[in-house]
Amino acid sequence: MQYEKKIEEIFERHPSVQVSGFNGRAYKSGIESMIAFDNVLGQPWKAFRCIHVAGTNGKGSVSSMIAASLASSGLRVGLYTSPHLLDFRERIKIVGGPTLIRKEDVMEFLERYEKEIENLSFFEITTGMAFWWFAREAVDVAVIEVGLGGRLDSTNVITPELSVVTSIGLDHCSMLGDTRAEIALEKAGIFKPVIPALVWGHDPETDKVFTDFASKVGAELHFADEIIEPVHLEGMDLRGEYQDLNIRTTLAALKLLKVEPDLEALRLTARITGLRGRWEILRENPTVICDIGHNPPALEWNFRQLEQSCRPLIIVYGIMADKALDDIAPLMPARARYILCAPDSARALPVQALFERLSALRPDLSLQTAPSVRDALDHALSLASPDTLIYVGGSTFVVAEIL
């Protein structure tokens, strides 16, 4: 009860971007306060090797794949990712169980640094907590996923052994830039002098950004598609087709780290690391799949994969109010039946507003609404035959409620 009370206080005083959006209380631009907090903690990340991973989509999967492979080689591996789905402790874990940070350790950290965290954001607090706990647990290496962007992200206080950038797409444009080149520059901000930097692959819109920035800071730049041929790994428990690019990026990263890849560990990444919500099959007959993809580049992959199925298709869909529905709507499969919903979040687009906007953007779609995410899935199941494919997505919050 003490733990629950303490966590409730922390969420109230330090709301997360995941819950409150990018407002003044939840989001702080710049890393000056994180640098100061890191110094108070004694720069704990210097006690272990770090791998830093940024990108618009795929960074959570690539971080988890790298961590699973490193753990299979016998290393004690920390993994820091975001967002969480059910418990914020999912962000901070040791791979090989996985072992989430213990509640008593969370309490100790929050009480020990109560004054120091007073004016910090939720993400700054959890980033410091992760570094502190990994050092305490004597991890050999930690894979650190960027929260937003790269250059000004709280995680960018570290000096890693390898900097990795996965795919670049238009998301969080109000903070990162209106073009993919501008966003790439923010991601490239994690490059460090002399440290190898790996980009997922060549792209005419972003290549010059990465090469120029790497040259400017003196980073050793590599492109994954020059190191690893296109690859498809059968039997992955991360089943989305988009994972092929993430596997290639991971294999290139392991090669640069001089680590022999464990293909079985890559196949079982979700099981080994506890990663959820990536084309996750929740049940069969009918098949229910959930995926946290929420921006146009991610949903383009997901909707294309759904289109390839010849099975009857129902999509349970909800979205945050700040997402680019105008860009998402053209991608939505016309043959699907849609059950629209709004997750229990202040950031969510109300279901009636979602219905009205989609009706105007795509009058060809079959749209219904439901009063909640759970009601939407229940209705989808009531409409489904055993061979129906039900996809649940559009928002991390929709997936979290289903899980």
ZAMARGU-4260 file (C-alpha; in steps of 0.2 Angstrom, whole numbers, plus 5000, padded with zeros to 4 digits):
<rodrens>
0) 5000/5000/5000 | 5015/5012/5003 | 5021/5008/4986 | 5005/5011/4978 | 5002/5028/4987
5) 5020/5033/4983 | 5018/5029/4964 | 5001/5038/4964 | 5009/5054/4971 | 5023/5053/4958
10) 5011/5052/4944 | 5001/5066/4951 | 5016/5077/4954 | 5026/5072/4938 | 5013/5067/4925
15) 5020/5057/4910 | 5019/5062/4892 | 5011/5045/4889 | 4996/5051/4900 | 4996/5070/4899
20) 5004/5073/4882 | 5018/5086/4878 | 5012/5099/4890 | 5023/5110/4901 | 5021/5099/4916
25) 5025/5082/4907 | 5038/5087/4894 | 5053/5098/4896 | 5064/5102/4881 | 5082/5102/4884
30) 5094/5090/4894 | 5101/5103/4906 | 5091/5097/4921 | 5095/5079/4916 | 5113/5082/4916
35) 5112/5090/4933 | 5102/5075/4940 | 5114/5063/4932 | 5129/5072/4941 | 5119/5071/4957
40) 5117/5052/4954 | 5136/5051/4951 | 5134/5047/4932 | 5129/5029/4936 | 5129/5024/4917
45) 5148/5025/4917 | 5148/5008/4927 | 5142/4998/4912 | 5143/4998/4893 | 5129/5007/4884
50) 5120/5005/4867 | 5109/5019/4862 | 5094/5017/4850 | 5084/5031/4842 | 5071/5031/4828
55) 5053/5035/4824 | 5047/5017/4823 | 5056/5000/4827 | 5067/5007/4841 | 5059/4997/4855
60) 5060/4981/4844 | 5078/4984/4839 | 5082/4988/4857 | 5074/4972/4863 | 5082/4961/4849
65) 5099/4968/4854 | 5096/4965/4872 | 5090/4947/4869 | 5105/4943/4859 | 5117/4950/4871
70) 5109/4941/4886 | 5110/4925/4876 | 5129/4927/4876 | 5130/4926/4894 | 5130/4945/4898
75) 5119/4953/4912 | 5109/4965/4901 | 5099/4980/4907 | 5085/4986/4895 | 5077/5004/4896
80) 5062/5007/4885 | 5046/5017/4883 | 5031/5018/4884 | 5025/5005/4896 | 5008/4996/4894
85) 5003/4990/4911 | 5016/4995/4924 | 5029/5009/4922 | 5042/4996/4929 | 5041/4988/4912
90) 5053/5002/4906 | 5067/4996/4917 | 5072/4978/4917 | 5086/4965/4917 | 5084/4953/4902
95) 5083/4935/4905 | 5067/4933/4915 | 5064/4947/4912 | 5066/4955/4929 | 5058/4971/4932
100) 5065/4984/4944 | 5059/4979/4961 | 5045/4989/4970 | 5056/4991/4985 | 5070/4998/4974
105) 5058/5011/4966 | 5053/5016/4983 | 5071/5018/4989 | 5076/5029/4974 | 5061/5040/4975
110) 5063/5043/4994 | 5082/5045/4993 | 5081/5058/4979 | 5064/5066/4984 | 5071/5084/4984
115) 5082/5081/4968 | 5067/5075/4958 | 5055/5089/4963 | 5056/5099/4947 | 5060/5085/4935
120) 5049/5077/4922 | 5042/5059/4924 | 5054/5053/4910 | 5069/5062/4918 | 5065/5053/4934
125) 5063/5036/4926 | 5079/5038/4916 | 5089/5042/4931 | 5081/5028/4940 | 5086/5016/4926
130) 5104/5021/4926 | 5105/5020/4945 | 5097/5003/4946 | 5107/4996/4932 | 5123/5001/4941
135) 5117/4994/4957 | 5113/4977/4949 | 5130/4977/4941 | 5124/4974/4923 | 5137/4972/4910
140) 5129/4982/4897 | 5112/4992/4895 | 5102/4995/4879 | 5095/5012/4881 | 5080/5017/4870
145) 5078/5036/4866 | 5061/5043/4872 | 5058/5057/4860 | 5070/5063/4846 | 5088/5061/4852
150) 5097/5077/4853 | 5088/5084/4867 | 5082/5067/4875 | 5085/5064/4893 | 5095/5048/4888
155) 5107/5058/4878 | 5118/5061/4893 | 5127/5044/4890 | 5142/5040/4880 | 5138/5023/4872
160) 5148/5010/4863 | 5136/5011/4848 | 5123/5023/4843 | 5108/5016/4832 | 5095/5025/4822
165) 5080/5015/4816 | 5067/5021/4803 | 5063/5039/4801 | 5045/5045/4798 | 5034/5060/4802
170) 5029/5059/4820 | 5029/5072/4834 | 5032/5085/4820 | 5028/5100/4832 | 5044/5096/4842
175) 5055/5087/4830 | 5052/5096/4813 | 5040/5095/4798 | 5051/5085/4786 | 5060/5068/4788
180) 5076/5077/4785 | 5073/5088/4800 | 5068/5074/4811 | 5083/5064/4805 | 5094/5078/4812
185) 5086/5077/4829 | 5089/5058/4829 | 5107/5060/4823 | 5110/5070/4839 | 5114/5054/4848
190) 5130/5052/4838 | 5146/5055/4848 | 5164/5058/4843 | 5174/5042/4838 | 5159/5031/4843
195) 5152/5020/4829 | 5134/5026/4823 | 5123/5014/4813 | 5108/5020/4803 | 5094/5007/4797
200) 5098/5010/4779 | 5100/5022/4764 | 5087/5035/4761 | 5089/5049/4749 | 5080/5061/4760
205) 5090/5058/4776 | 5107/5051/4770 | 5115/5068/4769 | 5109/5073/4786 | 5117/5058/4794
210) 5133/5059/4784 | 5135/5077/4787 | 5132/5076/4806 | 5143/5061/4808 | 5157/5070/4799
215) 5154/5086/4810 | 5155/5076/4826 | 5168/5064/4821 | 5157/5048/4822 | 5160/5032/4812
220) 5145/5031/4802 | 5138/5014/4795 | 5122/5009/4786 | 5114/4993/4790 | 5110/4989/4772
225) 5128/4990/4767 | 5132/4977/4781 | 5118/4965/4780 | 5108/4958/4765 | 5089/4959/4766
230) 5084/4945/4779 | 5068/4936/4785 | 5069/4926/4800 | 5056/4912/4801 | 5048/4908/4818
235) 5049/4926/4826 | 5038/4929/4840 | 5038/4947/4835 | 5027/4943/4819 | 5025/4960/4810
240) 5032/4961/4793 | 5040/4977/4798 | 5052/4967/4809 | 5062/4961/4794 | 5070/4979/4793
245) 5073/4978/4812 | 5081/4961/4811 | 5093/4968/4798 | 5097/4983/4809 | 5100/4972/4824
250) 5111/4960/4815 | 5121/4975/4808 | 5123/4982/4826 | 5128/4965/4833 | 5142/4964/4819
255) 5148/4981/4824 | 5148/4976/4842 | 5158/4960/4837 | 5144/4949/4845 | 5140/4933/4836
260) 5121/4933/4833 | 5110/4920/4842 | 5096/4917/4830 | 5085/4908/4842 | 5087/4922/4854
265) 5081/4934/4840 | 5066/4922/4837 | 5061/4923/4855 | 5064/4941/4858 | 5047/4945/4865
270) 5048/4930/4877 | 5065/4934/4883 | 5063/4952/4885 | 5044/4953/4889 | 5041/4965/4875
275) 5022/4966/4871 | 5010/4974/4859 | 5020/4971/4843 | 5009/4961/4831 | 5004/4951/4847
280) 4992/4937/4844 | 4980/4937/4859 | 4969/4922/4854 | 4964/4911/4840 | 4947/4907/4831
285) 4944/4921/4828 | 4962/4928/4828 | 4964/4944/4838 | 4980/4953/4835 | 4986/4969/4844
290) 5000/4981/4839 | 5005/4998/4846 | 5009/5006/4829 | 5001/5023/4829 | 5009/5035/4816
295) 5007/5034/4797 | 5023/5025/4793 | 5019/5011/4806 | 5001/5010/4801 | 5005/5009/4783
300) 5015/4993/4786 | 5002/4986/4797 | 4987/4989/4786 | 4997/4983/4771 | 5000/4966/4780
305) 4981/4965/4785 | 4976/4968/4767 | 4987/4953/4762 | 4976/4942/4772 | 4961/4935/4763
310) 4951/4932/4779 | 4936/4943/4785 | 4944/4958/4793 | 4938/4968/4808 | 4948/4983/4815
315) 4945/4990/4832 | 4953/5007/4831 | 4956/5022/4843 | 4968/5036/4841 | 4976/5051/4851
320) 4969/5068/4847 | 4986/5074/4841 | 4990/5060/4828 | 4989/5064/4810 | 4972/5056/4805
325) 4972/5065/4789 | 4987/5055/4784 | 4982/5039/4792 | 4964/5038/4784 | 4970/5035/4766
330) 4980/5020/4772 | 4965/5011/4780 | 4959/4995/4771 | 4943/4998/4763 | 4937/4980/4765
335) 4938/4980/4784 | 4923/4983/4796 | 4929/4996/4809 | 4923/4997/4827 | 4929/5014/4833
340) 4933/5018/4851 | 4942/5030/4863 | 4954/5023/4876 | 4952/5030/4894 | 4964/5044/4892
345) 4963/5063/4892 | 4973/5063/4876 | 4961/5052/4866 | 4951/5058/4852 | 4933/5056/4857
350) 4924/5042/4848 | 4911/5053/4840 | 4924/5065/4834 | 4934/5050/4827 | 4918/5044/4818
355) 4914/5061/4811 | 4931/5064/4804 | 4934/5047/4797 | 4916/5047/4789 | 4921/5064/4780
360) 4939/5057/4775 | 4934/5040/4770 | 4915/5039/4766 | 4918/5022/4759 | 4923/5014/4776
365) 4911/5003/4786 | 4911/5012/4803 | 4903/5009/4819 | 4907/5015/4837 | 4908/5008/4854
370) 4907/5016/4871 | 4924/5009/4877 | 4939/4999/4870 | 4933/4983/4879 | 4915/4985/4872
375) 4923/4987/4855 | 4932/4971/4856 | 4917/4962/4863 | 4907/4968/4848 | 4920/4963/4836
380) 4920/4946/4843 | 4901/4945/4842 | 4902/4949/4824 | 4917/4937/4820 | 4917/4920/4813
385) 4931/4907/4817 | 4941/4913/4802 | 4939/4932/4805 | 4955/4942/4809 | 4952/4955/4822
390) 4966/4969/4823 | 4966/4980/4838 | 4977/4996/4837 | 4979/5014/4833 | 4986/5019/4850
395) 4997/5012/4863 | 4982/5016/4875 | 4970/5005/4865 | 4982/4990/4866 | 4986/4993/4884
400) 4967/4992/4889 | 4965/4976/4879 | 4980/4968/4887
</rodrens>
